[in-house]
Amino acid sequence: MTANLANLSLIAHQLLAALNDALSDGWLLFQLAAILAGFPLAAWLAARLEPRLERAARQIKGNPDLLRVIIAFMRRMRWLLYALWLYACELAVVLAAGPYEAQLLAAASTLAAAWFFISALTRIIRSVTIARIVAMAGWFYAALTVVGLDEPVLAAFDRAAITLGAVRISLLLVLKLVVALVALIWFAVLLGRVLSHWVQRSQDLSPSFKVLIAKLIKIALIVIAGATALAATGIDLTAITVFSGAVGVGIGFGLQKVVSNFISGIIILLDKSIKPGDTISLGDTFGSIRDLRSRFVSVITRDGREYLIPNEDLITNQVVNWSF
């Protein structure tokens, strides 16, 4: 019993000595002070900046998607300012004493930045399930970065690979590709919606030309996002040319109707034969055009029914446009 008490006393003494040594370290005290004082300062600045920024953001009219993104980031201004404060303090410590002395600030700044981006992105994403997946993945990577296990885990993912001819496919490459594709395509779709709202507000373009421009913008942004994701992950586009050609031929045969409807939709928009709001009759269907989509035209009849007519039918069949 006496020996156990002596061991406990020795452990307590060692812990107190280590704590005393840590507290006597001036850089550690500076980091603790910066972490504790930074958030109240950031909250004070954010409380004065957010009302002004919100008044300016409310001036955006007719573009709810852009407004939603701005508001989501703006409402978390205190975390952005807090992360910037921590980064500035970390840089000061690194320049004065070296990176080893700034480890506490580095961990705190990483967590603050992760909280800012994850909370804002989960607010923007409409799907609850996808938002939760993004949050869990973001916090998992942030935790690995803080404890210094990000590089070993990424190296382990890179070792889990298979080789197909001259192409090496690793688990890390697949994860990078999936994350890059999802992120860039999501951003492209969001940007396409924002630009589409601006196009729809134009007074110089016809309704059908507005729809055409909006669709071409979305398609171009998605293609650019996909190519950028492939290039960013280090995938050689020439290495998949033969494979993509064979797959493209198979998809072409299987999606003939889809491609035909898509091309027919572009032709309809170019020749301006019909536009949203026109009253048309096609066979037994008589109603007003509600929307022109990539594959079909939405027509609302007088009894409230909505018919989705393939674009190909509007090209190959006789259509009466009572509003033409």
C-alpha positions as CSV (number, residue, x, y, z in Angstrom):
1,M,0.0,0.0,0.0
2,T,2.8,2.3,0.9
3,A,4.6,1.5,-2.4
4,N,1.5,2.3,-4.4
5,L,1.1,5.7,-2.6
6,A,4.7,6.4,-3.3
7,N,4.3,5.7,-7.0
8,L,1.2,7.8,-7.2
9,S,3.0,10.7,-5.5
10,L,5.9,10.3,-7.9
11,I,3.6,10.4,-10.9
12,A,1.7,13.4,-9.6
13,H,5.0,15.2,-9.0
14,Q,6.2,14.5,-12.5
15,L,2.9,15.7,-14.0
16,L,3.2,18.9,-11.9
17,A,6.8,19.4,-13.0
18,A,5.8,18.9,-16.7
19,L,2.9,21.4,-16.3
20,N,5.2,23.9,-14.6
21,D,7.8,23.6,-17.4
22,A,5.0,24.0,-20.0
23,L,3.6,27.1,-18.3
24,S,7.0,28.6,-18.0
25,D,7.4,28.4,-21.8
26,G,6.6,31.9,-23.1
27,W,5.6,30.7,-26.6
28,L,3.0,28.3,-25.1
29,L,1.5,31.0,-23.0
30,F,1.4,33.3,-26.1
31,Q,-0.4,30.6,-28.1
32,L,-3.0,30.0,-25.3
33,A,-3.6,33.7,-25.0
34,A,-4.0,34.1,-28.7
35,I,-6.5,31.2,-28.9
36,L,-8.5,32.4,-25.9
37,A,-8.6,36.1,-26.9
38,G,-9.0,35.5,-30.6
39,F,-12.6,34.3,-30.6
40,P,-14.1,37.2,-28.6
41,L,-12.3,39.6,-30.9
42,A,-13.5,37.8,-34.0
43,A,-17.1,37.7,-32.7
44,W,-16.9,41.5,-31.9
45,L,-15.7,42.3,-35.5
46,A,-18.2,39.9,-37.1
47,A,-21.1,41.5,-35.2
48,R,-20.2,44.8,-36.8
49,L,-19.4,43.5,-40.3
50,E,-22.3,41.1,-40.8
51,P,-25.2,43.7,-40.8
52,R,-23.4,45.8,-43.4
53,L,-22.6,42.8,-45.6
54,E,-26.2,41.5,-45.2
55,R,-27.7,44.8,-46.3
56,A,-25.4,44.8,-49.4
57,A,-26.3,41.1,-50.1
58,R,-30.0,41.8,-49.9
59,Q,-29.6,44.1,-52.9
60,I,-29.2,41.0,-55.1
61,K,-32.5,40.5,-56.8
62,G,-33.7,37.6,-58.8
63,N,-30.8,35.3,-57.9
64,P,-31.7,33.2,-54.9
65,D,-29.0,30.7,-55.4
66,L,-26.2,33.3,-55.2
67,L,-27.9,35.0,-52.2
68,R,-28.1,31.6,-50.4
69,V,-24.4,31.0,-50.8
70,I,-23.4,34.5,-49.7
71,I,-25.6,34.4,-46.7
72,A,-24.4,30.9,-45.7
73,F,-20.7,32.1,-45.6
74,M,-21.6,35.5,-44.2
75,R,-23.4,34.1,-41.2
76,R,-20.2,32.3,-40.2
77,M,-18.0,35.4,-40.5
78,R,-16.8,35.1,-36.9
79,W,-15.2,31.7,-37.6
80,L,-13.5,33.0,-40.7
81,L,-12.1,36.0,-38.8
82,Y,-11.1,33.6,-36.0
83,A,-9.3,31.3,-38.4
84,L,-7.5,34.3,-40.0
85,W,-6.4,35.5,-36.6
86,L,-5.0,32.1,-35.6
87,Y,-3.2,31.8,-39.0
88,A,-1.6,35.3,-38.4
89,C,-0.5,34.4,-34.9
90,E,0.8,31.0,-36.1
91,L,2.8,32.8,-38.8
92,A,4.3,35.2,-36.3
93,V,5.4,32.4,-34.0
94,V,6.9,30.4,-36.9
95,L,8.9,33.4,-38.0
96,A,10.1,34.2,-34.5
97,A,10.7,30.7,-33.0
98,G,10.2,28.1,-35.7
99,P,7.3,25.7,-36.6
100,Y,7.8,23.4,-33.6
101,E,6.8,26.2,-31.2
102,A,3.6,26.9,-33.2
103,Q,2.0,23.4,-33.1
104,L,-0.9,24.4,-30.8
105,L,-1.8,27.4,-33.0
106,A,-1.5,25.2,-36.1
107,A,-4.0,22.7,-34.7
108,A,-6.4,25.4,-33.5
109,S,-6.3,27.2,-36.9
110,T,-7.0,24.0,-38.7
111,L,-10.0,23.2,-36.6
112,A,-11.3,26.7,-36.9
113,A,-11.0,26.7,-40.7
114,A,-12.6,23.3,-40.9
115,W,-15.5,24.4,-38.8
116,F,-16.0,27.5,-41.0
117,F,-16.0,25.6,-44.3
118,I,-17.9,22.5,-43.2
119,S,-20.6,24.5,-41.5
120,A,-21.1,26.8,-44.5
121,L,-21.1,24.0,-47.0
122,T,-23.5,21.8,-45.1
123,R,-25.8,24.9,-45.0
124,I,-25.6,25.4,-48.8
125,I,-26.1,21.7,-49.7
126,R,-29.9,21.0,-49.8
127,S,-29.7,17.2,-49.3
128,V,-29.4,16.3,-45.6
129,T,-27.7,13.0,-46.3
130,I,-25.1,14.5,-48.6
131,A,-24.5,17.3,-46.1
132,R,-23.9,14.8,-43.3
133,I,-21.4,12.8,-45.5
134,V,-19.5,16.0,-46.3
135,A,-19.4,17.0,-42.6
136,M,-18.1,13.5,-41.5
137,A,-15.5,13.4,-44.3
138,G,-14.4,16.9,-43.6
139,W,-14.0,16.4,-39.8
140,F,-12.3,13.0,-40.3
141,Y,-9.6,14.6,-42.5
142,A,-9.3,17.6,-40.2
143,A,-8.8,15.2,-37.2
144,L,-6.1,13.3,-39.1
145,T,-4.4,16.6,-40.0
146,V,-4.4,17.8,-36.4
147,V,-2.9,14.6,-35.0
148,G,-0.4,14.3,-37.8
149,L,-1.8,11.1,-39.3
150,D,-2.9,12.5,-42.7
151,E,0.2,11.6,-44.6
152,P,0.5,8.0,-43.2
153,V,-3.2,7.4,-44.0
154,L,-2.9,8.8,-47.5
155,A,0.3,6.7,-48.1
156,A,-1.6,3.6,-47.0
157,F,-4.4,4.4,-49.4
158,D,-1.9,4.9,-52.2
159,R,-0.3,1.5,-51.5
160,A,-3.7,-0.2,-52.0
161,A,-3.5,-0.2,-55.8
162,I,-4.0,-2.4,-58.9
163,T,-2.2,-2.1,-62.2
164,L,-4.0,-2.4,-65.5
165,G,-1.4,-2.4,-68.3
166,A,0.4,1.0,-68.0
167,V,-2.2,2.5,-65.7
168,R,-1.9,2.2,-61.9
169,I,-5.2,2.7,-60.0
170,S,-4.8,3.2,-56.3
171,L,-7.5,3.8,-53.6
172,L,-6.1,7.3,-53.1
173,L,-6.5,8.1,-56.8
174,V,-10.1,6.9,-56.7
175,L,-10.9,9.0,-53.6
176,K,-9.2,12.1,-55.1
177,L,-11.1,11.6,-58.3
178,V,-14.5,11.1,-56.6
179,V,-14.0,14.1,-54.3
180,A,-12.8,16.3,-57.2
181,L,-15.6,15.3,-59.5
182,V,-18.3,15.7,-56.9
183,A,-17.0,19.1,-55.7
184,L,-16.3,20.6,-59.1
185,I,-19.5,19.3,-60.7
186,W,-21.5,20.6,-57.7
187,F,-19.8,24.0,-58.0
188,A,-20.4,24.0,-61.8
189,V,-24.2,23.2,-61.3
190,L,-24.4,26.0,-58.7
191,L,-22.6,28.5,-60.9
192,G,-24.7,27.5,-63.8
193,R,-27.9,28.2,-61.8
194,V,-26.5,31.6,-60.8
195,L,-25.6,32.5,-64.4
196,S,-28.9,31.2,-65.7
197,H,-30.7,33.6,-63.3
198,W,-28.7,36.5,-64.8
199,V,-29.5,35.3,-68.3
200,Q,-33.3,35.1,-67.5
201,R,-33.2,38.7,-66.3
202,S,-32.0,40.0,-69.7
203,Q,-34.5,42.1,-71.6
204,D,-32.7,41.8,-75.0
205,L,-33.1,38.1,-75.5
206,S,-36.1,36.1,-76.5
207,P,-37.5,33.5,-74.1
208,S,-36.3,30.5,-76.2
209,F,-32.8,32.0,-76.6
210,K,-32.6,32.5,-72.9
211,V,-33.3,28.8,-72.3
212,L,-30.8,27.8,-74.9
213,I,-28.0,30.0,-73.5
214,A,-28.7,28.7,-69.9
215,K,-28.5,25.1,-71.0
216,L,-25.3,25.6,-73.0
217,I,-23.7,27.3,-70.0
218,K,-24.6,24.5,-67.7
219,I,-23.3,21.8,-70.1
220,A,-20.1,23.7,-70.7
221,L,-19.4,24.2,-67.0
222,I,-20.1,20.5,-66.3
223,V,-17.7,19.4,-69.1
224,I,-15.0,21.8,-67.9
225,A,-15.5,20.6,-64.3
226,G,-15.1,17.0,-65.3
227,A,-12.0,17.7,-67.4
228,T,-10.5,19.8,-64.5
229,A,-11.1,17.0,-62.0
230,L,-9.4,14.4,-64.2
231,A,-6.4,16.7,-64.8
232,A,-6.2,17.7,-61.1
233,T,-6.0,14.1,-60.0
234,G,-3.1,13.4,-62.4
235,I,-5.0,11.1,-64.8
236,D,-3.6,11.1,-68.3
237,L,-6.6,11.8,-70.6
238,T,-4.8,10.1,-73.5
239,A,-4.6,6.9,-71.5
240,I,-8.4,6.5,-71.4
241,T,-9.0,7.6,-75.0
242,V,-9.5,4.1,-76.3
243,F,-11.6,3.0,-73.4
244,S,-13.8,6.1,-73.5
245,G,-14.2,5.6,-77.3
246,A,-15.4,2.0,-76.9
247,V,-17.7,3.0,-74.0
248,G,-19.0,6.0,-76.0
249,V,-20.0,3.8,-78.9
250,G,-21.9,1.5,-76.6
251,I,-23.6,4.4,-74.8
252,G,-24.4,6.0,-78.2
253,F,-26.3,2.9,-79.3
254,G,-28.1,2.6,-76.0
255,L,-29.1,6.3,-75.7
256,Q,-30.1,7.1,-79.3
257,K,-33.5,8.4,-78.2
258,V,-31.9,10.5,-75.4
259,V,-29.4,12.1,-77.8
260,S,-32.2,12.6,-80.4
261,N,-34.4,14.4,-77.9
262,F,-31.4,16.5,-76.8
263,I,-30.5,17.6,-80.3
264,S,-34.2,18.2,-81.1
265,G,-34.4,20.4,-78.1
266,I,-31.5,22.5,-79.3
267,I,-33.1,22.8,-82.7
268,I,-36.4,23.9,-81.2
269,L,-34.6,26.6,-79.2
270,L,-32.6,27.8,-82.2
271,D,-35.5,28.1,-84.7
272,K,-37.7,29.8,-82.0
273,S,-40.7,27.8,-83.2
274,I,-42.1,27.4,-79.7
275,K,-41.3,29.1,-76.4
276,P,-42.5,29.1,-72.8
277,G,-46.0,30.4,-72.6
278,D,-47.1,29.4,-76.1
279,T,-50.3,27.5,-76.6
280,I,-49.8,24.4,-78.8
281,S,-51.7,21.3,-79.9
282,L,-50.0,18.1,-80.7
283,G,-52.3,15.2,-81.5
284,D,-54.8,15.0,-78.7
285,T,-52.8,17.3,-76.4
286,F,-53.8,20.9,-76.2
287,G,-52.2,23.3,-73.6
288,S,-49.7,25.9,-72.7
289,I,-45.9,25.3,-72.6
290,R,-44.6,25.6,-69.1
291,D,-41.0,24.7,-69.6
292,L,-38.5,23.7,-72.2
293,R,-36.1,21.0,-70.9
294,S,-33.2,19.1,-72.4
295,R,-35.2,16.0,-73.2
296,F,-38.9,17.1,-73.2
297,V,-41.3,20.0,-73.2
298,S,-43.7,20.4,-70.3
299,V,-47.2,21.2,-71.4
300,I,-50.1,22.2,-69.0
301,T,-53.6,21.4,-70.4
302,R,-56.8,23.3,-69.5
303,D,-57.8,20.6,-66.9
304,G,-54.5,21.1,-65.0
305,R,-52.7,18.0,-66.3
306,E,-49.0,18.2,-67.1
307,Y,-47.7,16.3,-70.2
308,L,-44.0,15.7,-70.8
309,I,-43.7,15.6,-74.6
310,P,-40.3,14.3,-76.0
311,N,-38.6,17.0,-78.1
312,E,-38.3,14.5,-81.0
313,D,-42.1,14.4,-81.3
314,L,-42.2,18.2,-81.7
315,I,-39.7,17.9,-84.6
316,T,-41.2,14.9,-86.4
317,N,-44.9,15.4,-85.9
318,Q,-47.3,18.2,-86.9
319,V,-47.6,20.9,-84.2
320,V,-50.0,23.8,-84.2
321,N,-48.7,26.8,-82.3
322,W,-51.8,29.0,-81.6
323,S,-49.5,31.7,-80.2
324,F,-47.1,31.9,-83.1
